[in-house]
């Protein structure tokens, strides 16, 4: 997925979840933040950020904040992009092969899943989660408690019971990470739900992304460990 009209700026502050003050060419602009998560480890005053300028002159905010530098990493923090990136990747024949039918936001039971995929021999539901939280190369989700996320995971288990295949795809919105694990410190219930889902037959995948200031694409799979950080490090050494 490619962005247009990219501008670099310096993050100053975030008055609320929806806007940020960014210095662009020595002037301060109020920008829309395309991620309502906390992102406190990313949006630090003085940090370089990348913004997409809107083509709509009537918008209240002319810029969308889409990516941020964290040390040497460039992290895409656009929460709307993971679904689009995965859909584009699937339509190129990845995971399910050429000709798979992909539909967005399909309701099943009490949940609306991000994607429904159908091939001649498979019917699948997929839930997609964008991941921006990183520490020492380890990426985690969620960065805040998510009862909605727990609900979706449990609903995917019901899909399995009804004869469908089910997938959870964690889109790591950066490159060069070591492994993914659930954020037990923030929401242990989500980690437990993932472990139960895996036992039930839900496929749990994580993919890193090729991230540049004006594009983001899925690149390569990332190892998933569901049993805690200590065990994850031991397993990583064994691989």
Backbone torsions as a table, in degrees:
resi	resn	phi	psi	omega
1	UNK	NA	135.9	-176.2
2	UNK	-117.7	143.0	175.1
3	UNK	-101.3	159.7	178.9
4	UNK	-118.3	157.2	172.5
5	UNK	53.1	58.7	-176.8
6	UNK	-85.5	136.3	178.6
7	UNK	-129.4	142.4	176.5
8	UNK	-96.5	144.7	178.0
9	UNK	-147.5	-176.4	177.6
10	UNK	-120.8	123.2	179.6
11	UNK	-68.7	134.7	179.3
12	UNK	-110.4	-55.4	179.8
13	UNK	-162.3	166.2	-179.6
14	UNK	-128.8	95.5	-177.1
15	UNK	-62.9	-32.1	176.9
16	UNK	-152.9	-175.5	-174.4
17	UNK	-65.6	-20.8	-167.7
18	UNK	-102.3	-20.5	-175.7
19	UNK	-132.5	158.4	174.3
20	UNK	-139.0	151.7	172.4
21	UNK	-97.7	124.3	-175.3
22	UNK	-130.1	136.5	175.4
23	UNK	-86.3	122.0	178.4
24	UNK	-128.2	118.5	179.3
25	UNK	51.1	46.0	174.8
26	UNK	68.1	16.8	172.5
27	UNK	-126.3	154.0	-178.7
28	UNK	-97.8	125.5	178.8
29	UNK	-114.3	142.0	170.4
30	UNK	-88.1	120.4	-173.4
31	UNK	-118.6	149.2	174.7
32	UNK	-79.2	131.1	177.5
33	UNK	-95.9	118.6	-176.0
34	UNK	-86.0	40.3	177.5
35	UNK	-162.8	115.7	-178.4
36	UNK	-88.5	2.2	176.1
37	UNK	-67.6	174.2	-175.8
38	UNK	-68.3	-50.3	175.2
39	UNK	52.0	32.4	-176.2
40	UNK	-66.6	-30.3	-179.4
41	UNK	-76.8	-11.8	-179.7
42	UNK	-101.1	-47.7	-174.1
43	UNK	-89.2	79.4	180.0
44	UNK	-106.4	131.8	179.9
45	UNK	-50.8	133.0	-179.0
46	UNK	94.6	-3.9	-177.5
47	UNK	-80.2	135.7	174.1
48	UNK	-66.8	136.8	178.3
49	UNK	-133.4	162.3	177.7
50	UNK	-121.3	139.2	-173.6
51	UNK	-130.5	148.4	174.6
52	UNK	-105.1	125.1	179.8
53	UNK	-82.1	132.8	-179.0
54	UNK	-72.7	148.0	175.2
55	UNK	-89.2	-0.9	-179.5
56	UNK	-96.8	107.8	-177.3
57	UNK	-69.3	-12.5	-177.3
58	UNK	-93.0	-2.6	178.4
59	UNK	-67.3	145.8	177.2
60	UNK	-66.5	-39.7	176.1
61	UNK	-111.8	129.4	-175.4
62	UNK	-88.2	-9.1	-176.3
63	UNK	-129.1	145.6	170.2
64	UNK	-110.6	128.4	176.5
65	UNK	-81.9	118.7	-172.7
66	UNK	-119.1	-22.5	-176.6
67	UNK	-150.6	157.3	-175.4
68	UNK	-144.1	145.4	174.0
69	UNK	-86.9	135.2	173.5
70	UNK	-129.9	98.1	-171.0
71	UNK	64.1	-124.7	177.7
72	UNK	-91.5	0.0	-179.0
73	UNK	-90.1	144.5	167.9
74	UNK	-108.5	119.6	-175.9
75	UNK	-115.0	122.9	173.7
76	UNK	-79.1	128.7	-178.3
77	UNK	-119.9	21.7	177.2
78	UNK	-78.3	107.9	-175.5
79	UNK	-73.6	-11.6	179.5
80	UNK	-88.9	-13.1	-172.0
81	UNK	-84.1	-29.9	-176.5
82	UNK	-55.2	-43.2	-179.9
83	UNK	-61.2	-41.9	-179.4
84	UNK	-66.7	-40.2	-179.7
85	UNK	-64.1	-43.9	-179.7
86	UNK	-67.8	-43.2	178.7
87	UNK	-58.6	-45.9	179.0
88	UNK	-61.0	-41.6	179.8
89	UNK	-63.8	-43.3	179.4
90	UNK	-66.4	-39.9	-178.2
91	UNK	-68.5	-13.9	174.3
92	UNK	-86.1	3.0	176.7
93	UNK	98.5	4.4	179.4
94	UNK	-75.5	146.5	174.4
95	UNK	72.6	-49.4	-176.8
96	UNK	-112.9	-1.0	178.5
97	UNK	88.3	172.0	-179.6
98	UNK	-66.3	145.3	173.7
99	UNK	87.5	1.3	178.4
100	UNK	-65.0	138.1	176.2
101	UNK	-88.8	127.0	-177.6
102	UNK	-121.5	124.1	179.0
103	UNK	-120.8	143.8	-178.9
104	UNK	-91.2	146.1	169.1
105	UNK	45.1	70.2	-180.0
106	UNK	-102.9	130.7	-178.5
107	UNK	-84.1	135.4	174.6
108	UNK	-145.9	126.9	-176.3
109	UNK	62.6	-128.4	-179.2
110	UNK	-101.1	13.7	-177.7
111	UNK	-129.3	155.5	172.1
112	UNK	-113.7	113.0	-175.8
113	UNK	-88.7	154.1	-174.2
114	UNK	-62.9	-43.9	-178.0
115	UNK	-138.7	147.2	168.5
116	UNK	-120.3	129.3	-177.4
117	UNK	-122.5	133.8	179.7
118	UNK	-133.0	132.8	173.2
119	UNK	-124.7	174.8	179.4
120	UNK	-55.9	-25.7	-177.5
121	UNK	-124.3	8.8	-178.4
122	UNK	-141.2	144.7	170.5
123	UNK	-130.7	119.6	-168.8
124	UNK	-133.1	145.2	168.4
125	UNK	-110.4	144.0	-179.9
126	UNK	-135.3	131.6	172.7
127	UNK	-108.8	136.5	-173.5
128	UNK	-118.5	133.7	179.1
129	UNK	-127.2	125.3	175.0
130	UNK	-82.2	139.5	-175.7
131	UNK	-123.1	122.4	177.6
132	UNK	-123.9	-5.9	-176.9
133	UNK	-85.7	119.3	-176.2
134	UNK	-137.2	139.8	175.5
135	UNK	-145.9	117.6	179.9
136	UNK	53.7	38.1	177.6
137	UNK	83.5	-4.0	176.6
138	UNK	-96.9	131.1	-179.8
139	UNK	-111.3	143.4	-174.3
140	UNK	-137.3	154.6	174.0
141	UNK	-143.5	140.4	1.6
142	UNK	-91.6	171.7	174.7
143	UNK	-95.9	-0.5	174.8
144	UNK	-154.7	153.7	179.4
145	UNK	-53.7	139.1	-177.0
146	UNK	-138.4	89.4	175.7
147	UNK	-64.7	-32.2	176.6
148	UNK	-62.3	-39.9	177.7
149	UNK	-64.3	-41.0	177.5
150	UNK	-61.9	-43.1	179.4
151	UNK	-59.3	-44.9	-179.2
152	UNK	-63.1	-40.8	179.7
153	UNK	-62.1	-43.9	-179.7
154	UNK	-66.9	-36.5	177.6
155	UNK	-66.0	-34.0	176.8
156	UNK	-63.3	-34.5	176.2
157	UNK	-62.7	-37.0	177.7
158	UNK	-67.3	-34.1	175.9
159	UNK	-60.3	-41.7	177.9
160	UNK	-59.8	-44.3	180.0
161	UNK	-61.0	-29.7	-178.4
162	UNK	-91.1	7.5	173.3
163	UNK	97.6	2.1	176.9
164	UNK	-88.3	163.5	165.6
165	UNK	-92.8	154.8	-176.7
166	UNK	-140.8	142.0	-177.5
167	UNK	-135.3	143.3	165.3
168	UNK	-117.6	122.8	-179.1
169	UNK	-112.2	116.5	174.4
170	UNK	-94.1	115.3	-180.0
171	UNK	-92.9	107.6	-179.3
172	UNK	-81.8	110.4	-169.5
173	UNK	-85.3	47.8	179.7
174	UNK	-166.9	176.4	179.9
175	UNK	-111.3	170.4	167.6
176	UNK	54.5	58.3	175.7
177	UNK	-111.6	161.6	-176.0
178	UNK	-85.8	-53.1	179.1
179	UNK	-164.5	167.8	177.5
180	UNK	-110.5	143.6	171.6
181	UNK	-148.7	153.6	175.8
182	UNK	-66.1	149.1	-178.1
183	UNK	-85.0	85.1	-176.0
184	UNK	-64.2	-34.0	-177.6
185	UNK	-66.2	-32.6	-177.2
186	UNK	-88.8	-41.8	-177.4
187	UNK	-150.8	82.1	-178.5
188	UNK	-59.6	-28.5	-179.7
189	UNK	-63.9	-34.2	178.3
190	UNK	-67.0	-42.5	177.3
191	UNK	-61.1	-41.7	178.6
192	UNK	-64.9	-39.8	178.0
193	UNK	-62.4	-39.2	177.7
194	UNK	-63.6	-42.7	-179.9
195	UNK	-64.0	-41.6	178.0
196	UNK	-66.2	-37.0	179.0
197	UNK	-65.2	-41.5	178.6
198	UNK	-61.9	-41.4	177.3
199	UNK	-62.5	-33.4	-178.5
200	UNK	-78.1	-10.8	178.2
201	UNK	109.3	6.5	176.6
202	UNK	-73.6	131.4	177.7
203	UNK	-80.1	126.0	-179.2
204	UNK	-114.9	114.5	-174.8
205	UNK	-121.1	153.2	172.1
206	UNK	-139.4	135.2	179.1
207	UNK	-131.1	133.4	171.8
208	UNK	-77.0	168.6	-178.2
209	UNK	-126.5	147.1	165.4
210	UNK	-79.3	110.8	-175.5
211	UNK	-116.3	125.3	172.4
212	UNK	-128.8	173.7	-174.8
213	UNK	-63.7	-23.7	-176.5
214	UNK	-121.9	11.4	178.0
215	UNK	-158.3	163.2	173.3
216	UNK	-151.7	130.6	177.8
217	UNK	-140.8	148.0	172.7
218	UNK	-61.9	140.6	-178.4
219	UNK	-120.1	-65.4	-174.6
220	UNK	-146.1	156.2	-179.0
221	UNK	-68.9	151.1	178.3
222	UNK	-119.7	139.8	179.0
223	UNK	-63.0	142.2	179.1
224	UNK	-115.8	124.3	174.8
225	UNK	-120.6	129.6	-173.8
226	UNK	-111.4	3.3	-170.9
227	UNK	-113.7	25.4	174.1
228	UNK	102.1	156.1	-172.4
229	UNK	-64.4	-42.0	-176.4
230	UNK	-62.2	-47.7	179.6
231	UNK	-66.3	-35.9	180.0
232	UNK	-58.7	-43.5	-178.8
233	UNK	-65.0	-39.0	178.8
234	UNK	-65.3	-43.2	179.8
235	UNK	-64.5	-37.6	-178.8
236	UNK	-63.3	-39.8	179.6
237	UNK	-65.7	-31.2	-178.5
238	UNK	-74.5	-24.0	-175.4
239	UNK	-76.1	NA	NA
